[in-house]
Amino acid sequence: MYAFSELKPNCGAGAILVYYCFMSRPGYRARGRYAGRIISVLLIGMLSGCEAWWNKPEDRAQAFIEAFIYAPSETAKLRDIAQLPAERNPQELVEGLGARVALDFLRAKQAQGIQLNLVQSAVKHSDASHRIISIRVTDASSVAAVNKDVVFQVYMEKNQQNPWRIVRVTH
């Protein structure tokens, strides 16, 4: 008790009063206002940054493959990710028997409860308005005897109306 009153004679004898005196200082209140402003600026920055993240073609390609595996019947979501007009079916973007079989294989694994990992493995720039993005799908379980990766090639192009749209998907 004496240590508090000797160090801070204006705050009182108890620890609660000492804490209260520190809380009522004008400098502490100013720091609280600055912290509130910083938090609000960070929150606004994070909310406005979501659109910039979504417009990256690599993330759009990964989200498309993930939606094709986990929710193939949600055509509105697939159209939105691929930037397709309403009259086009997202299933038309999958080219080749190999890609269709690979998607069915991954859907069967997911239905069995196997956790899948999607990773962007490579990006090829043919020119400024075309990209080929490789998405590698692996299973996260170490129980599987054979851990084979499935790699999809997502072809994307950029135009004036839609920033990046998916043109086709191959295996």
ChimeraX commands (.cxc) that place a marker at each C-alpha (Angstrom):
marker #1 position 0.00,0.00,0.00 radius 0.5
marker #1 position 2.73,2.43,0.87 radius 0.5
marker #1 position 4.58,1.71,-2.35 radius 0.5
marker #1 position 1.62,2.91,-4.46 radius 0.5
marker #1 position 1.04,6.02,-2.42 radius 0.5
marker #1 position 4.75,6.90,-2.47 radius 0.5
marker #1 position 5.02,6.47,-6.22 radius 0.5
marker #1 position 1.69,8.07,-7.11 radius 0.5
marker #1 position 0.59,10.30,-4.25 radius 0.5
marker #1 position -2.33,11.87,-6.12 radius 0.5
marker #1 position -3.99,8.61,-7.08 radius 0.5
marker #1 position -4.92,7.19,-3.72 radius 0.5
marker #1 position -3.83,4.17,-1.78 radius 0.5
marker #1 position -5.51,1.30,-3.62 radius 0.5
marker #1 position -4.53,-0.40,-6.84 radius 0.5
marker #1 position -8.00,0.22,-8.26 radius 0.5
marker #1 position -7.64,3.93,-7.72 radius 0.5
marker #1 position -4.18,3.90,-9.29 radius 0.5
marker #1 position -5.61,2.19,-12.36 radius 0.5
marker #1 position -8.47,4.68,-12.45 radius 0.5
marker #1 position -6.07,7.63,-12.34 radius 0.5
marker #1 position -4.14,6.29,-15.32 radius 0.5
marker #1 position -7.38,5.80,-17.26 radius 0.5
marker #1 position -8.47,9.38,-16.70 radius 0.5
marker #1 position -5.32,11.04,-17.99 radius 0.5
marker #1 position -5.90,13.13,-21.15 radius 0.5
marker #1 position -3.03,11.40,-22.95 radius 0.5
marker #1 position -4.56,8.00,-22.43 radius 0.5
marker #1 position -7.86,9.17,-23.82 radius 0.5
marker #1 position -6.13,10.60,-26.89 radius 0.5
marker #1 position -4.40,7.28,-27.51 radius 0.5
marker #1 position -7.80,5.59,-27.35 radius 0.5
marker #1 position -9.18,7.97,-29.96 radius 0.5
marker #1 position -6.18,7.36,-32.21 radius 0.5
marker #1 position -6.53,3.59,-31.80 radius 0.5
marker #1 position -10.21,3.83,-32.75 radius 0.5
marker #1 position -9.34,5.80,-35.85 radius 0.5
marker #1 position -6.61,3.35,-36.84 radius 0.5
marker #1 position -8.93,0.37,-36.38 radius 0.5
marker #1 position -11.65,2.00,-38.45 radius 0.5
marker #1 position -9.19,2.82,-41.25 radius 0.5
marker #1 position -7.91,-0.77,-41.25 radius 0.5
marker #1 position -11.46,-2.13,-41.31 radius 0.5
marker #1 position -12.43,0.08,-44.24 radius 0.5
marker #1 position -9.22,-0.90,-46.03 radius 0.5
marker #1 position -9.90,-4.60,-45.57 radius 0.5
marker #1 position -13.49,-4.28,-46.80 radius 0.5
marker #1 position -12.48,-2.29,-49.86 radius 0.5
marker #1 position -9.58,-4.65,-50.54 radius 0.5
marker #1 position -11.83,-7.66,-51.07 radius 0.5
marker #1 position -12.71,-6.62,-54.60 radius 0.5
marker #1 position -9.05,-6.24,-55.59 radius 0.5
marker #1 position -8.31,-9.75,-54.28 radius 0.5
marker #1 position -11.18,-11.25,-56.25 radius 0.5
marker #1 position -10.06,-9.64,-59.52 radius 0.5
marker #1 position -6.71,-11.43,-59.54 radius 0.5
marker #1 position -6.93,-14.06,-62.30 radius 0.5
marker #1 position -5.06,-16.68,-60.29 radius 0.5
marker #1 position -7.54,-16.47,-57.42 radius 0.5
marker #1 position -10.48,-16.45,-59.81 radius 0.5
marker #1 position -9.18,-19.65,-61.48 radius 0.5
marker #1 position -8.70,-21.37,-58.13 radius 0.5
marker #1 position -12.17,-20.35,-56.94 radius 0.5
marker #1 position -13.68,-21.67,-60.17 radius 0.5
marker #1 position -12.06,-25.10,-59.83 radius 0.5
marker #1 position -13.01,-25.23,-56.15 radius 0.5
marker #1 position -16.63,-24.37,-56.95 radius 0.5
marker #1 position -16.66,-26.95,-59.74 radius 0.5
marker #1 position -15.56,-29.65,-57.30 radius 0.5
marker #1 position -17.64,-28.73,-54.23 radius 0.5
marker #1 position -20.77,-27.21,-55.80 radius 0.5
marker #1 position -21.11,-28.18,-59.49 radius 0.5
marker #1 position -24.89,-27.65,-59.50 radius 0.5
marker #1 position -24.65,-23.96,-58.52 radius 0.5
marker #1 position -24.47,-22.60,-62.05 radius 0.5
marker #1 position -25.12,-18.98,-60.99 radius 0.5
marker #1 position -22.03,-19.00,-58.76 radius 0.5
marker #1 position -19.94,-20.65,-61.48 radius 0.5
marker #1 position -21.15,-18.11,-64.06 radius 0.5
marker #1 position -20.29,-15.26,-61.71 radius 0.5
marker #1 position -16.76,-16.53,-61.09 radius 0.5
marker #1 position -16.13,-17.29,-64.78 radius 0.5
marker #1 position -17.74,-14.02,-65.95 radius 0.5
marker #1 position -20.08,-15.88,-68.31 radius 0.5
marker #1 position -23.28,-14.47,-69.80 radius 0.5
marker #1 position -26.56,-15.89,-68.51 radius 0.5
marker #1 position -27.21,-18.01,-71.60 radius 0.5
marker #1 position -23.95,-20.00,-71.34 radius 0.5
marker #1 position -23.58,-23.09,-69.21 radius 0.5
marker #1 position -20.36,-23.34,-67.13 radius 0.5
marker #1 position -20.11,-27.04,-68.00 radius 0.5
marker #1 position -19.21,-25.97,-71.57 radius 0.5
marker #1 position -15.90,-24.59,-70.32 radius 0.5
marker #1 position -14.58,-28.03,-69.36 radius 0.5
marker #1 position -12.89,-29.43,-72.46 radius 0.5
marker #1 position -11.92,-33.03,-72.94 radius 0.5
marker #1 position -12.80,-36.33,-71.39 radius 0.5
marker #1 position -9.75,-36.21,-69.11 radius 0.5
marker #1 position -10.90,-33.02,-67.41 radius 0.5
marker #1 position -14.42,-34.36,-66.89 radius 0.5
marker #1 position -13.14,-37.64,-65.45 radius 0.5
marker #1 position -10.71,-35.76,-63.17 radius 0.5
marker #1 position -13.54,-33.57,-61.85 radius 0.5
marker #1 position -15.74,-36.63,-61.21 radius 0.5
marker #1 position -12.81,-38.34,-59.47 radius 0.5
marker #1 position -12.27,-35.34,-57.17 radius 0.5
marker #1 position -15.99,-35.05,-56.44 radius 0.5
marker #1 position -16.02,-38.74,-55.44 radius 0.5
marker #1 position -13.05,-38.18,-53.12 radius 0.5
marker #1 position -14.76,-35.18,-51.58 radius 0.5
marker #1 position -17.98,-37.18,-51.10 radius 0.5
marker #1 position -15.97,-39.81,-49.20 radius 0.5
marker #1 position -14.81,-37.13,-46.78 radius 0.5
marker #1 position -11.26,-36.70,-48.08 radius 0.5
marker #1 position -9.99,-33.15,-47.63 radius 0.5
marker #1 position -8.69,-31.60,-50.85 radius 0.5
marker #1 position -6.03,-28.88,-51.15 radius 0.5
marker #1 position -6.05,-26.52,-54.13 radius 0.5
marker #1 position -2.81,-24.73,-54.95 radius 0.5
marker #1 position -1.83,-22.42,-57.79 radius 0.5
marker #1 position 1.22,-24.10,-59.27 radius 0.5
marker #1 position 2.17,-22.09,-62.37 radius 0.5
marker #1 position 1.11,-19.08,-64.41 radius 0.5
marker #1 position 2.01,-18.68,-68.08 radius 0.5
marker #1 position 1.69,-15.28,-69.76 radius 0.5
marker #1 position 1.32,-15.61,-73.50 radius 0.5
marker #1 position 0.59,-11.87,-73.79 radius 0.5
marker #1 position -0.92,-9.10,-71.67 radius 0.5
marker #1 position -4.51,-10.25,-72.18 radius 0.5
marker #1 position -4.13,-14.06,-71.95 radius 0.5
marker #1 position -3.00,-16.30,-69.11 radius 0.5
marker #1 position -2.83,-20.03,-68.51 radius 0.5
marker #1 position -3.05,-20.86,-64.82 radius 0.5
marker #1 position -2.25,-24.32,-63.44 radius 0.5
marker #1 position -4.27,-25.39,-60.41 radius 0.5
marker #1 position -2.94,-28.46,-58.58 radius 0.5
marker #1 position -5.40,-30.47,-56.47 radius 0.5
marker #1 position -4.04,-32.88,-53.87 radius 0.5
marker #1 position -5.67,-34.79,-51.06 radius 0.5
marker #1 position -4.62,-33.70,-47.59 radius 0.5
marker #1 position -4.93,-37.11,-45.95 radius 0.5
marker #1 position -1.82,-39.18,-45.48 radius 0.5
marker #1 position -3.95,-42.36,-45.35 radius 0.5
marker #1 position -4.09,-42.65,-49.13 radius 0.5
marker #1 position -1.68,-45.24,-50.52 radius 0.5
marker #1 position -1.14,-43.34,-53.75 radius 0.5
marker #1 position -1.11,-39.56,-53.48 radius 0.5
marker #1 position -1.47,-38.40,-57.07 radius 0.5
marker #1 position -1.93,-34.78,-57.96 radius 0.5
marker #1 position -4.57,-33.64,-60.41 radius 0.5
marker #1 position -3.56,-30.58,-62.41 radius 0.5
marker #1 position -6.03,-28.38,-64.30 radius 0.5
marker #1 position -5.09,-25.75,-66.86 radius 0.5
marker #1 position -7.41,-22.74,-66.67 radius 0.5
marker #1 position -7.28,-20.50,-69.75 radius 0.5
marker #1 position -8.22,-16.89,-69.07 radius 0.5
marker #1 position -8.47,-13.74,-71.14 radius 0.5
marker #1 position -8.91,-10.08,-70.35 radius 0.5
marker #1 position -11.27,-7.71,-72.13 radius 0.5
marker #1 position -12.80,-4.28,-71.55 radius 0.5
marker #1 position -16.21,-5.39,-70.18 radius 0.5
marker #1 position -15.00,-8.05,-67.73 radius 0.5
marker #1 position -11.54,-7.80,-66.19 radius 0.5
marker #1 position -10.67,-11.52,-66.46 radius 0.5
marker #1 position -12.92,-14.29,-67.70 radius 0.5
marker #1 position -12.40,-18.02,-67.92 radius 0.5
marker #1 position -12.35,-19.32,-71.47 radius 0.5
marker #1 position -11.77,-23.05,-70.93 radius 0.5
marker #1 position -10.50,-25.67,-68.49 radius 0.5
marker #1 position -8.41,-28.66,-69.51 radius 0.5
marker #1 position -6.57,-31.47,-67.73 radius 0.5
marker link #1:1,2 radius 0.2
marker link #1:2,3 radius 0.2
marker link #1:3,4 radius 0.2
marker link #1:4,5 radius 0.2
marker link #1:5,6 radius 0.2
marker link #1:6,7 radius 0.2
marker link #1:7,8 radius 0.2
marker link #1:8,9 radius 0.2
marker link #1:9,10 radius 0.2
marker link #1:10,11 radius 0.2
marker link #1:11,12 radius 0.2
marker link #1:12,13 radius 0.2
marker link #1:13,14 radius 0.2
marker link #1:14,15 radius 0.2
marker link #1:15,16 radius 0.2
marker link #1:16,17 radius 0.2
marker link #1:17,18 radius 0.2
marker link #1:18,19 radius 0.2
marker link #1:19,20 radius 0.2
marker link #1:20,21 radius 0.2
marker link #1:21,22 radius 0.2
marker link #1:22,23 radius 0.2
marker link #1:23,24 radius 0.2
marker link #1:24,25 radius 0.2
marker link #1:25,26 radius 0.2
marker link #1:26,27 radius 0.2
marker link #1:27,28 radius 0.2
marker link #1:28,29 radius 0.2
marker link #1:29,30 radius 0.2
marker link #1:30,31 radius 0.2
marker link #1:31,32 radius 0.2
marker link #1:32,33 radius 0.2
marker link #1:33,34 radius 0.2
marker link #1:34,35 radius 0.2
marker link #1:35,36 radius 0.2
marker link #1:36,37 radius 0.2
marker link #1:37,38 radius 0.2
marker link #1:38,39 radius 0.2
marker link #1:39,40 radius 0.2
marker link #1:40,41 radius 0.2
marker link #1:41,42 radius 0.2
marker link #1:42,43 radius 0.2
marker link #1:43,44 radius 0.2
marker link #1:44,45 radius 0.2
marker link #1:45,46 radius 0.2
marker link #1:46,47 radius 0.2
marker link #1:47,48 radius 0.2
marker link #1:48,49 radius 0.2
marker link #1:49,50 radius 0.2
marker link #1:50,51 radius 0.2
marker link #1:51,52 radius 0.2
marker link #1:52,53 radius 0.2
marker link #1:53,54 radius 0.2
marker link #1:54,55 radius 0.2
marker link #1:55,56 radius 0.2
marker link #1:56,57 radius 0.2
marker link #1:57,58 radius 0.2
marker link #1:58,59 radius 0.2
marker link #1:59,60 radius 0.2
marker link #1:60,61 radius 0.2
marker link #1:61,62 radius 0.2
marker link #1:62,63 radius 0.2
marker link #1:63,64 radius 0.2
marker link #1:64,65 radius 0.2
marker link #1:65,66 radius 0.2
marker link #1:66,67 radius 0.2
marker link #1:67,68 radius 0.2
marker link #1:68,69 radius 0.2
marker link #1:69,70 radius 0.2
marker link #1:70,71 radius 0.2
marker link #1:71,72 radius 0.2
marker link #1:72,73 radius 0.2
marker link #1:73,74 radius 0.2
marker link #1:74,75 radius 0.2
marker link #1:75,76 radius 0.2
marker link #1:76,77 radius 0.2
marker link #1:77,78 radius 0.2
marker link #1:78,79 radius 0.2
marker link #1:79,80 radius 0.2
marker link #1:80,81 radius 0.2
marker link #1:81,82 radius 0.2
marker link #1:82,83 radius 0.2
marker link #1:83,84 radius 0.2
marker link #1:84,85 radius 0.2
marker link #1:85,86 radius 0.2
marker link #1:86,87 radius 0.2
marker link #1:87,88 radius 0.2
marker link #1:88,89 radius 0.2
marker link #1:89,90 radius 0.2
marker link #1:90,91 radius 0.2
marker link #1:91,92 radius 0.2
marker link #1:92,93 radius 0.2
marker link #1:93,94 radius 0.2
marker link #1:94,95 radius 0.2
marker link #1:95,96 radius 0.2
marker link #1:96,97 radius 0.2
marker link #1:97,98 radius 0.2
marker link #1:98,99 radius 0.2
marker link #1:99,100 radius 0.2
marker link #1:100,101 radius 0.2
marker link #1:101,102 radius 0.2
marker link #1:102,103 radius 0.2
marker link #1:103,104 radius 0.2
marker link #1:104,105 radius 0.2
marker link #1:105,106 radius 0.2
marker link #1:106,107 radius 0.2
marker link #1:107,108 radius 0.2
marker link #1:108,109 radius 0.2
marker link #1:109,110 radius 0.2
marker link #1:110,111 radius 0.2
marker link #1:111,112 radius 0.2
marker link #1:112,113 radius 0.2
marker link #1:113,114 radius 0.2
marker link #1:114,115 radius 0.2
marker link #1:115,116 radius 0.2
marker link #1:116,117 radius 0.2
marker link #1:117,118 radius 0.2
marker link #1:118,119 radius 0.2
marker link #1:119,120 radius 0.2
marker link #1:120,121 radius 0.2
marker link #1:121,122 radius 0.2
marker link #1:122,123 radius 0.2
marker link #1:123,124 radius 0.2
marker link #1:124,125 radius 0.2
marker link #1:125,126 radius 0.2
marker link #1:126,127 radius 0.2
marker link #1:127,128 radius 0.2
marker link #1:128,129 radius 0.2
marker link #1:129,130 radius 0.2
marker link #1:130,131 radius 0.2
marker link #1:131,132 radius 0.2
marker link #1:132,133 radius 0.2
marker link #1:133,134 radius 0.2
marker link #1:134,135 radius 0.2
marker link #1:135,136 radius 0.2
marker link #1:136,137 radius 0.2
marker link #1:137,138 radius 0.2
marker link #1:138,139 radius 0.2
marker link #1:139,140 radius 0.2
marker link #1:140,141 radius 0.2
marker link #1:141,142 radius 0.2
marker link #1:142,143 radius 0.2
marker link #1:143,144 radius 0.2
marker link #1:144,145 radius 0.2
marker link #1:145,146 radius 0.2
marker link #1:146,147 radius 0.2
marker link #1:147,148 radius 0.2
marker link #1:148,149 radius 0.2
marker link #1:149,150 radius 0.2
marker link #1:150,151 radius 0.2
marker link #1:151,152 radius 0.2
marker link #1:152,153 radius 0.2
marker link #1:153,154 radius 0.2
marker link #1:154,155 radius 0.2
marker link #1:155,156 radius 0.2
marker link #1:156,157 radius 0.2
marker link #1:157,158 radius 0.2
marker link #1:158,159 radius 0.2
marker link #1:159,160 radius 0.2
marker link #1:160,161 radius 0.2
marker link #1:161,162 radius 0.2
marker link #1:162,163 radius 0.2
marker link #1:163,164 radius 0.2
marker link #1:164,165 radius 0.2
marker link #1:165,166 radius 0.2
marker link #1:166,167 radius 0.2
marker link #1:167,168 radius 0.2
marker link #1:168,169 radius 0.2
marker link #1:169,170 radius 0.2
marker link #1:170,171 radius 0.2
view
